[in-house]
Amino acid sequence: MQSPNLVIIPTYNEYENIQRIIEAVFALPTAFDILVIDDGSPDGTAEVVAELQTKYPQKLFLEKRSGKLGLGTAYIHGFKWALARSYQYIIEMDADFSHPPASLPQLLAACSEPQVGMSVGSRYIKGGKVKNWPLNRILLSFFASVYVRIVTGLPVKDTTAGFVCYKRSVLENINLDNIAFIGYAFQIEMKYAVWKLGYGLKEIPIVFTDRTEGQSKLSKGIFKEAVLGVLKIRQKNADYYRNAIAVA
């Protein structure tokens, strides 16, 4: 039986992590399906997922793409895949355990509240923290979020967070083809679009732990995109993001 809740996990070279993260999600008392979107990992990530599909039929799904096409395009692909089916809550999650699987039920519960359209697993509210990051990286991430809030007015402390849950109706009302950014600025732009369309955003505290297996995809260039991208994002209004077909 299909769960109403879908976790989307984009992957590139996550051979060391993918089986453990899948099994950790499926071990939770709350039911979640998983969609892995693999961008042609040469390390065999997709093959691990394909093998696990025999163990978790109708719960674990795999979409294979031809190469590294960007985090944002992977999630947009996943959103459209979810909307073509009957999922009611759609969650973004990394494969490397930086987003704690144990927090998924809390993230889901926050999103299910009546006035909330998107919930955010936050490092920068009371109870949230970062582990295994050097101080300079913590400061870079924290002050980038402060800068984004100042420029855009977003009522979210962790503006670049990638551990988020959407209500189906919210994604249906966003013109996903108008989301411009494909790197970590994608996370900012999606929050901005949700907020501009009048939906509530709620943060829950999480402990963000840097990966212990595999190689980080973060770089200074990614943070630069996020910081400079908000200047372009700020110029867009609700009509730019609204899906006229969905709301007509």
Rosetta blueprint (number, residue, H / E / L):
1 M L
2 Q L
3 S L
4 P L
5 N E
6 L E
7 V E
8 I E
9 I E
10 P E
11 T E
12 Y L
13 N L
14 E L
15 Y L
16 E L
17 N L
18 I H
19 Q H
20 R H
21 I H
22 I H
23 E H
24 A H
25 V H
26 F H
27 A L
28 L L
29 P L
30 T L
31 A L
32 F L
33 D E
34 I E
35 L E
36 V E
37 I E
38 D E
39 D L
40 G L
41 S L
42 P L
43 D L
44 G L
45 T H
46 A H
47 E H
48 V H
49 V H
50 A H
51 E H
52 L H
53 Q L
54 T L
55 K L
56 Y L
57 P L
58 Q L
59 K L
60 L E
61 F E
62 L E
63 E E
64 K E
65 R L
66 S L
67 G L
68 K L
69 L L
70 G L
71 L H
72 G H
73 T H
74 A H
75 Y H
76 I H
77 H H
78 G H
79 F H
80 K H
81 W H
82 A H
83 L H
84 A L
85 R L
86 S L
87 Y L
88 Q L
89 Y E
90 I E
91 I E
92 E E
93 M L
94 D L
95 A L
96 D L
97 F L
98 S L
99 H L
100 P L
101 P H
102 A H
103 S H
104 L H
105 P H
106 Q H
107 L H
108 L H
109 A H
110 A H
111 C H
112 S L
113 E L
114 P L
115 Q L
116 V E
117 G E
118 M E
119 S E
120 V E
121 G E
122 S E
123 R L
124 Y L
125 I L
126 K L
127 G L
128 G L
129 K E
130 V E
131 K E
132 N L
133 W L
134 P L
135 L H
136 N H
137 R H
138 I H
139 L H
140 L H
141 S H
142 F H
143 F H
144 A H
145 S H
146 V H
147 Y H
148 V H
149 R H
150 I H
151 V H
152 T H
153 G L
154 L L
155 P L
156 V L
157 K L
158 D L
159 T L
160 T L
161 A L
162 G L
163 F L
164 V E
165 C E
166 Y E
167 K E
168 R H
169 S H
170 V H
171 L H
172 E H
173 N L
174 I E
175 N L
176 L H
177 D H
178 N H
179 I L
180 A L
181 F L
182 I L
183 G L
184 Y L
185 A H
186 F H
187 Q H
188 I H
189 E H
190 M H
191 K H
192 Y H
193 A H
194 V H
195 W H
196 K H
197 L L
198 G L
199 Y L
200 G E
201 L E
202 K E
203 E E
204 I E
205 P E
206 I L
207 V E
208 F E
209 T E
210 D L
211 R L
212 T L
213 E L
214 G L
215 Q L
216 S L
217 K L
218 L L
219 S L
220 K H
221 G H
222 I H
223 F H
224 K H
225 E H
226 A H
227 V H
228 L H
229 G H
230 V H
231 L H
232 K H
233 I H
234 R L
235 Q L
236 K L
237 N L
238 A H
239 D H
240 Y H
241 Y H
242 R E
243 N L
244 A H
245 I H
246 A H
247 V H
248 A L
